């Protein structure tokens, strides 16, 4: 029997709730429509948009395996005994290199998708199980994420040769593409240095706690793995659908990958859940500014300015508020706001330096220094100078500085994101 060609034939029988059978802690709840492929049941928790899983292709899968009593028996998100991060498991689909439930269980998935598999013992380890880890006649639950699909390695095979081999994850996975610019430049994630694996292990041990999802997403964001972080926050929202911090961070990461409408939706939803969260207000302001809603951005930044948790964030909110008011045609308000010096707390960052430019304390040639070499710092400073020139009607200098922001390579910076948009507007 070719398990990889099993068809999905029916919705699970009545009596199984739309969120799946009730399972013991610490197995996390998931949302989705339970379906059945013969005796194999599954729930698509999140639908992927990447390459499809195909028979005779190599599938690369992250997973956590559970017994029905809530015991976790294995997870690719854990580290090895030596503390090394584990990588996704790789196998050629349809060659019985894995249990039958896995050979069948990924049909119809695409890369980026999350699926829960509920595999009966007949498609797992059978009557005997695999003691001491897998008991006899054990139904297994796997929470999976399809990370990549690739061709098998091209090697000569005799009829009796073993199943084809898969390339290593380091070869196939590599740094994922996070954003492709309008000019075709690809910006990629950075590799995990251990922080993501540690956070994933903590999440696997405590999957009902929202903070664990936030920690994984922050670790992924630290490696510029923003699309992976979006998937993590989506997993968290299946557990806590009304948690404003999950919308705050997912919205931020949609902004990072330039999905502005989705960022606006998440941040607006987060604002309705918690209208006094600084991070929601600040990033809502940036998103509105990027979309050209300068008046709406000013409203958000005026609120975030009052809630800023430290001097650095206060300078950032003040800077963006001045820009938003000025771009909305409310320059007198912008000047009066600066004159009140709401950013009176001492700080030396890119925003504080830009504010000195706006106040006329330094000229545009004094904003950047030879010490400013980090990509995000250059993008942030260059965009501020470009916007300052734009407000003075000097589109030539504005375009030159916006181009310098984009040439910095600091693609996650808000200055880089908005500089790209401003260049499209100018052209």
Secondary structure as the mmCIF struct_conf table of DSSP 4:
data_model
#
loop_
_struct_conf.conf_type_id
_struct_conf.id
_struct_conf.beg_label_comp_id
_struct_conf.beg_label_asym_id
_struct_conf.beg_label_seq_id
_struct_conf.end_label_comp_id
_struct_conf.end_label_asym_id
_struct_conf.end_label_seq_id
HELX_RH_3T_P HELX_RH_3T_P1 UNK A 3 UNK A 5
HELX_LH_PP_P HELX_LH_PP_P1 UNK A 6 UNK A 8
STRN STRN1 UNK A 10 UNK A 11
HELX_LH_PP_P HELX_LH_PP_P2 UNK A 12 UNK A 13
TURN_TY1_P TURN_TY1_P1 UNK A 14 UNK A 15
BEND BEND1 UNK A 16 UNK A 16
TURN_TY1_P TURN_TY1_P2 UNK A 18 UNK A 19
BEND BEND2 UNK A 21 UNK A 21
TURN_TY1_P TURN_TY1_P3 UNK A 25 UNK A 26
BEND BEND3 UNK A 27 UNK A 27
HELX_LH_PP_P HELX_LH_PP_P3 UNK A 28 UNK A 29
BEND BEND4 UNK A 32 UNK A 32
STRN STRN2 UNK A 34 UNK A 37
TURN_TY1_P TURN_TY1_P4 UNK A 38 UNK A 39
STRN STRN3 UNK A 40 UNK A 46
BEND BEND5 UNK A 50 UNK A 50
HELX_LH_PP_P HELX_LH_PP_P4 UNK A 51 UNK A 51
STRN STRN4 UNK A 52 UNK A 52
HELX_LH_PP_P HELX_LH_PP_P5 UNK A 53 UNK A 53
TURN_TY1_P TURN_TY1_P5 UNK A 55 UNK A 56
BEND BEND6 UNK A 57 UNK A 57
STRN STRN5 UNK A 58 UNK A 67
TURN_TY1_P TURN_TY1_P6 UNK A 68 UNK A 69
BEND BEND7 UNK A 70 UNK A 70
STRN STRN6 UNK A 72 UNK A 75
TURN_TY1_P TURN_TY1_P7 UNK A 76 UNK A 77
BEND BEND8 UNK A 78 UNK A 78
STRN STRN7 UNK A 79 UNK A 79
HELX_LH_PP_P HELX_LH_PP_P6 UNK A 80 UNK A 80
TURN_TY1_P TURN_TY1_P8 UNK A 81 UNK A 82
BEND BEND9 UNK A 83 UNK A 83
HELX_LH_PP_P HELX_LH_PP_P7 UNK A 84 UNK A 84
STRN STRN8 UNK A 85 UNK A 85
HELX_LH_PP_P HELX_LH_PP_P8 UNK A 86 UNK A 86
STRN STRN9 UNK A 89 UNK A 92
TURN_TY1_P TURN_TY1_P9 UNK A 93 UNK A 94
BEND BEND10 UNK A 95 UNK A 98
HELX_RH_AL_P HELX_RH_AL_P1 UNK A 100 UNK A 105
TURN_TY1_P TURN_TY1_P10 UNK A 106 UNK A 108
STRN STRN10 UNK A 110 UNK A 110
TURN_TY1_P TURN_TY1_P11 UNK A 111 UNK A 112
STRN STRN11 UNK A 114 UNK A 119
HELX_RH_3T_P HELX_RH_3T_P2 UNK A 121 UNK A 123
TURN_TY1_P TURN_TY1_P12 UNK A 124 UNK A 128
STRN STRN12 UNK A 130 UNK A 130
TURN_TY1_P TURN_TY1_P13 UNK A 131 UNK A 133
STRN STRN13 UNK A 134 UNK A 134
TURN_TY1_P TURN_TY1_P14 UNK A 136 UNK A 137
STRN STRN14 UNK A 140 UNK A 150
HELX_LH_PP_P HELX_LH_PP_P9 UNK A 151 UNK A 153
TURN_TY1_P TURN_TY1_P15 UNK A 159 UNK A 160
HELX_LH_PP_P HELX_LH_PP_P10 UNK A 161 UNK A 165
HELX_RH_AL_P HELX_RH_AL_P2 UNK A 169 UNK A 172
TURN_TY1_P TURN_TY1_P16 UNK A 173 UNK A 173
BEND BEND11 UNK A 175 UNK A 175
HELX_LH_PP_P HELX_LH_PP_P11 UNK A 176 UNK A 176
STRN STRN15 UNK A 177 UNK A 180
TURN_TY1_P TURN_TY1_P17 UNK A 182 UNK A 183
STRN STRN16 UNK A 186 UNK A 188
BEND BEND12 UNK A 194 UNK A 194
HELX_RH_AL_P HELX_RH_AL_P3 UNK A 195 UNK A 205
BEND BEND13 UNK A 206 UNK A 206
TURN_TY1_P TURN_TY1_P18 UNK A 207 UNK A 208
HELX_RH_AL_P HELX_RH_AL_P4 UNK A 210 UNK A 222
TURN_TY1_P TURN_TY1_P19 UNK A 223 UNK A 224
HELX_RH_AL_P HELX_RH_AL_P5 UNK A 226 UNK A 239
TURN_TY1_P TURN_TY1_P20 UNK A 241 UNK A 242
HELX_RH_AL_P HELX_RH_AL_P6 UNK A 244 UNK A 256
TURN_TY1_P TURN_TY1_P21 UNK A 257 UNK A 258
HELX_RH_AL_P HELX_RH_AL_P7 UNK A 260 UNK A 273
TURN_TY1_P TURN_TY1_P22 UNK A 275 UNK A 276
HELX_RH_AL_P HELX_RH_AL_P8 UNK A 278 UNK A 290
TURN_TY1_P TURN_TY1_P23 UNK A 291 UNK A 292
HELX_RH_AL_P HELX_RH_AL_P9 UNK A 294 UNK A 307
BEND BEND14 UNK A 310 UNK A 310
HELX_RH_AL_P HELX_RH_AL_P10 UNK A 311 UNK A 327
TURN_TY1_P TURN_TY1_P24 UNK A 328 UNK A 329
HELX_RH_AL_P HELX_RH_AL_P11 UNK A 331 UNK A 339
TURN_TY1_P TURN_TY1_P25 UNK A 340 UNK A 343
BEND BEND15 UNK A 345 UNK A 345
BEND BEND16 UNK A 349 UNK A 349
HELX_RH_AL_P HELX_RH_AL_P12 UNK A 350 UNK A 358
TURN_TY1_P TURN_TY1_P26 UNK A 359 UNK A 360
BEND BEND17 UNK A 361 UNK A 362
HELX_RH_3T_P HELX_RH_3T_P3 UNK A 364 UNK A 366
TURN_TY1_P TURN_TY1_P27 UNK A 367 UNK A 367
BEND BEND18 UNK A 368 UNK A 368
TURN_TY1_P TURN_TY1_P28 UNK A 370 UNK A 371
BEND BEND19 UNK A 374 UNK A 374
HELX_RH_AL_P HELX_RH_AL_P13 UNK A 375 UNK A 391
TURN_TY1_P TURN_TY1_P29 UNK A 392 UNK A 393
HELX_RH_AL_P HELX_RH_AL_P14 UNK A 395 UNK A 407
TURN_TY1_P TURN_TY1_P30 UNK A 408 UNK A 408
TURN_TY1_P TURN_TY1_P31 UNK A 411 UNK A 412
BEND BEND20 UNK A 413 UNK A 413
HELX_RH_AL_P HELX_RH_AL_P15 UNK A 414 UNK A 426
#
